[in-house]
Amino acid sequence: MLRAMLQGLTRIPSVYAASQYFAGVRMVHARLSVRLSRRKLGTVLDVGGGVGLVRPLCRETRAYVCLEYAPRILASFHRSYPADGAVLGDAARLPFADESFDTVLCVMMLHHLDDSAARECLAQSARVLRQSGRLLMVEPLWNPSRLRGRMLWRLDRGSHPRTMQENLELVGAAFEIVYAERFSAHHEYVLCEARLRGL
């Protein structure tokens, strides 16, 4: 019951943002920022972008679109970034034309999807990505030997934690992985960059 109550609180935008910082998002952003700084981002789609915690890392973009399934969270993003696109939608059914974006971000959201939906999300991400584009994915990792990680997973609304290998296999089914690293904050995380196959 306590877990359900705490998970319910994270549906409040300010609580959600605070919970992400508690989970170590500053270190995640530092690692992600390095990868983002190495390329021209162009048009960016942030799949499951929440309240826009990643948005400040993407300073030089032609356009930025946050796709989010929770209306209240999306409204908070729109209030913070009224000049950006805010789209209510399903990560497994991206409502965009083929080859619409130069960069697709999936940052700490795949664990909210079961394997089938996660595979479809990544296939859809490949569909909307331009030929020269990149996917950047960050996910917390399931490691039952890590006490702090186990405690955070009990509070997380995402109910599909995966190992590093499982995450990379999901990405690798739709993309060619060009970079991957594992690092630790309170959770362990995987960060990977991938491109379309055959390029």
C-alpha positions in Angstrom: 0.0 0.0 0.0 2.8 2.4 0.9 4.5 1.6 -2.5 1.3 2.3 -4.4 0.9 5.6 -2.5 4.5 6.7 -3.2 4.2 5.7 -6.9 0.9 7.7 -7.1 2.7 10.8 -5.7 5.2 10.6 -8.6 2.3 11.5 -11.0 2.5 15.0 -9.5 4.9 16.8 -11.8 7.0 18.5 -9.0 7.2 15.2 -7.1 8.2 13.4 -10.3 11.0 15.9 -11.0 12.3 15.7 -7.4 12.2 11.9 -7.5 14.4 11.9 -10.6 17.0 14.1 -8.9 17.0 11.8 -5.9 17.6 8.8 -8.2 20.8 10.4 -9.5 19.6 12.2 -12.6 22.5 14.8 -12.4 25.1 12.1 -13.1 22.9 10.6 -15.8 22.6 14.1 -17.4 26.4 14.7 -17.2 27.0 11.4 -19.1 24.3 12.1 -21.6 25.4 15.7 -22.1 28.8 14.5 -23.3 27.2 12.4 -26.1 24.8 15.1 -27.1 27.6 17.7 -27.3 29.4 15.6 -30.0 26.8 16.0 -32.7 24.4 18.5 -34.2 21.0 17.5 -32.7 18.8 19.1 -35.4 15.2 18.2 -34.7 14.8 16.3 -31.5 12.1 13.9 -30.3 12.1 13.1 -26.6 10.0 10.0 -26.2 8.5 9.8 -22.8 10.1 13.2 -22.1 8.1 13.8 -18.9 8.4 17.3 -17.4 11.4 18.1 -19.6 14.4 17.3 -17.4 16.5 16.5 -20.5 15.5 19.7 -22.4 18.2 22.0 -20.9 20.8 19.6 -22.3 19.6 20.2 -25.9 20.4 23.8 -26.3 21.1 24.0 -30.0 18.2 22.4 -31.8 16.0 23.3 -34.8 13.0 22.0 -33.0 12.3 20.0 -29.9 9.2 17.8 -29.3 8.3 16.1 -26.1 6.0 13.0 -26.4 4.4 12.0 -23.1 1.4 9.8 -22.3 0.5 11.5 -19.0 -1.5 14.7 -19.6 -0.6 16.3 -16.3 3.1 15.7 -16.8 2.9 17.0 -20.4 1.1 20.1 -19.3 4.0 20.8 -16.9 6.4 20.4 -19.7 4.4 22.8 -21.9 4.3 25.5 -19.1 8.1 25.3 -18.8 8.8 25.2 -22.5 5.9 26.8 -24.4 7.9 27.3 -27.6 8.5 23.5 -27.9 6.2 20.8 -29.2 4.2 19.0 -26.6 2.4 15.9 -27.9 0.2 13.6 -25.9 0.8 10.1 -27.3 1.9 6.5 -27.0 5.6 5.6 -27.3 4.7 2.4 -29.1 2.6 4.3 -31.8 4.6 7.5 -32.5 2.2 10.0 -34.3 4.9 11.3 -36.6 5.8 10.8 -40.3 8.7 8.7 -41.4 12.1 10.4 -41.1 10.9 13.4 -39.1 13.7 13.7 -36.6 17.5 13.9 -36.5 17.7 12.8 -32.8 15.5 10.5 -30.8 15.9 10.4 -27.0 14.6 7.6 -24.9 15.8 8.6 -21.4 14.8 6.4 -18.5 11.4 5.4 -20.0 11.8 1.9 -21.6 11.3 0.3 -18.2 7.8 1.6 -18.2 7.0 -0.6 -21.2 6.8 -4.4 -21.4 9.1 -6.1 -23.9 6.6 -6.0 -26.7 5.8 -2.3 -26.3 9.5 -1.5 -25.8 10.4 -3.3 -29.1 7.6 -1.4 -30.9 8.8 1.9 -29.4 12.3 1.3 -30.7 11.0 0.2 -34.1 8.9 3.4 -34.2 11.9 5.4 -33.2 13.8 4.0 -36.1 10.9 4.8 -38.5 10.8 8.5 -37.5 14.6 8.9 -37.5 16.3 10.4 -40.5 19.0 8.4 -42.3 21.8 10.3 -40.6 20.1 10.5 -37.2 20.9 8.9 -33.9 19.0 7.3 -31.0 20.3 8.0 -27.5 18.9 5.7 -24.8 19.6 5.7 -21.1 18.1 3.1 -18.7 18.5 2.2 -15.1 19.6 -1.4 -14.8 18.2 -4.3 -12.8 20.9 -5.5 -10.4 19.4 -7.2 -7.3 22.8 -7.2 -5.5 22.7 -3.4 -5.3 20.7 -2.4 -2.2 20.1 1.3 -3.2 19.0 0.2 -6.6 16.5 -2.4 -5.2 15.0 0.3 -2.9 14.6 2.7 -5.8 13.0 0.0 -8.0 10.4 -0.5 -5.3 9.3 3.1 -5.6 9.6 3.3 -9.4 6.4 3.2 -11.4 8.2 1.4 -14.2 7.6 -2.3 -13.7 9.9 -3.8 -16.3 13.5 -3.5 -15.1 16.1 -5.1 -17.3 19.8 -6.0 -17.3 22.3 -4.2 -19.5 22.3 -7.2 -21.9 18.5 -7.1 -22.1 18.4 -3.4 -22.8 21.1 -3.6 -25.5 19.3 -6.5 -27.2 16.2 -4.5 -27.4 18.0 -1.6 -29.0 20.0 -3.9 -31.2 16.9 -5.4 -32.7 16.0 -2.1 -34.4 19.4 -0.2 -34.5 23.1 -0.6 -34.9 24.7 0.3 -31.5 27.7 2.5 -32.0 28.5 3.3 -28.4 27.5 1.9 -25.0 28.7 2.5 -21.4 27.7 1.3 -18.0 28.0 3.7 -15.0 26.7 4.0 -11.4 24.9 6.6 -9.4 22.3 5.2 -6.9 21.2 2.8 -9.7 23.5 1.3 -12.3 22.7 2.7 -15.8 23.4 2.0 -19.4 23.8 4.8 -21.9 23.9 3.9 -25.6 24.0 5.7 -28.9 22.7 3.9 -32.0 22.1 4.5 -35.7 19.9 3.0 -38.4 21.1 -0.3 -39.7 22.9 -0.5 -43.0 24.5 3.0 -42.9 
